[in-house]
Amino acid sequence: MVASKTPISQAFSYSEIGEYWDQHDLSEIEDQTRDVEFEVDLQSSVIYFAVDKKLAKKLRSAAKSHGVSPETLLNLWVEEQTRSKTSSK
């Protein structure tokens, strides 16, 4: 965080900014805001695959023991398997 105060909350840290917005809302300072326009280009890169319920339960359990999400663990395992298969050709 920069050493100067933020213009609305007059905070010096992210923690102080959070405390400010926990007790205030935008309607209190609406006259200090301005309209903006921007575009968002959302393109999903997620592809879903069906997984057997029993296998999904094992995956969730294994992911929990590794401290990651089931999606992350599954992606790591698939990456590992596909890498070893393509490098052995």
C-alpha positions as CSV (number, residue, x, y, z in Angstrom):
1,M,0.0,0.0,0.0
2,V,1.2,3.5,-0.7
3,A,2.2,5.8,2.1
4,S,-0.6,8.3,1.3
5,K,-4.2,8.2,2.5
6,T,-6.9,6.9,0.2
7,P,-9.2,9.7,-1.0
8,I,-12.5,8.3,0.4
9,S,-11.6,6.3,3.5
10,Q,-8.6,8.3,4.5
11,A,-6.9,5.0,5.2
12,F,-3.2,4.1,5.1
13,S,-3.6,0.3,4.8
14,Y,-5.8,-2.3,3.2
15,S,-7.0,-3.3,6.6
16,E,-8.1,0.2,7.4
17,I,-9.9,0.4,4.0
18,G,-11.7,-2.8,4.9
19,E,-12.7,-1.4,8.3
20,Y,-14.0,1.7,6.6
21,W,-16.2,-0.2,4.1
22,D,-17.5,-2.5,6.8
23,Q,-19.1,0.5,8.4
24,H,-20.0,2.6,5.3
25,D,-21.6,2.2,1.9
26,L,-21.4,3.8,-1.4
27,S,-24.7,5.8,-1.0
28,E,-22.9,8.0,1.6
29,I,-20.4,9.3,-1.0
30,E,-22.3,8.9,-4.2
31,D,-21.8,12.6,-5.0
32,Q,-18.1,12.0,-5.1
33,T,-18.3,9.2,-7.8
34,R,-18.4,9.5,-11.5
35,D,-19.8,7.3,-14.3
36,V,-17.4,5.1,-16.2
37,E,-17.8,2.8,-19.1
38,F,-15.8,-0.4,-19.8
39,E,-16.0,-3.6,-21.7
40,V,-15.5,-7.1,-20.4
41,D,-14.7,-9.9,-22.7
42,L,-15.6,-13.1,-20.8
43,Q,-14.5,-16.3,-22.5
44,S,-14.8,-19.4,-20.5
45,S,-12.0,-21.9,-20.8
46,V,-13.6,-24.5,-18.6
47,I,-14.7,-27.9,-20.1
48,Y,-16.7,-30.3,-17.9
49,F,-16.3,-34.0,-17.9
50,A,-18.6,-36.5,-16.1
51,V,-17.0,-38.4,-13.2
52,D,-18.5,-41.4,-11.5
53,K,-19.9,-40.5,-8.1
54,K,-17.8,-43.0,-6.2
55,L,-14.7,-41.7,-8.0
56,A,-15.6,-38.1,-7.3
57,K,-15.9,-38.9,-3.6
58,K,-12.4,-40.4,-3.6
59,L,-11.2,-37.3,-5.6
60,R,-12.6,-34.9,-3.0
61,S,-11.1,-36.9,-0.2
62,A,-7.6,-37.0,-1.8
63,A,-7.8,-33.3,-2.7
64,K,-8.7,-32.4,0.9
65,S,-5.7,-34.4,2.2
66,H,-3.5,-32.5,-0.3
67,G,-5.0,-29.1,0.7
68,V,-6.2,-28.3,-2.8
69,S,-9.5,-28.2,-4.6
70,P,-10.7,-31.4,-6.4
71,E,-10.5,-29.4,-9.7
72,T,-6.9,-28.5,-9.1
73,L,-5.9,-32.1,-8.1
74,L,-7.7,-33.5,-11.1
75,N,-6.0,-31.1,-13.5
76,L,-2.6,-31.9,-11.9
77,W,-3.2,-35.7,-12.3
78,V,-4.4,-35.4,-15.9
79,E,-1.5,-33.1,-16.8
80,E,0.9,-35.6,-15.3
81,Q,-0.6,-38.5,-17.2
82,T,-0.8,-36.8,-20.5
83,R,2.7,-35.5,-20.2
84,S,4.1,-38.9,-19.4
85,K,2.2,-40.5,-22.3
86,T,3.3,-37.9,-24.9
87,S,6.9,-37.9,-23.8
88,S,7.1,-41.7,-24.1
89,K,6.2,-41.7,-27.8
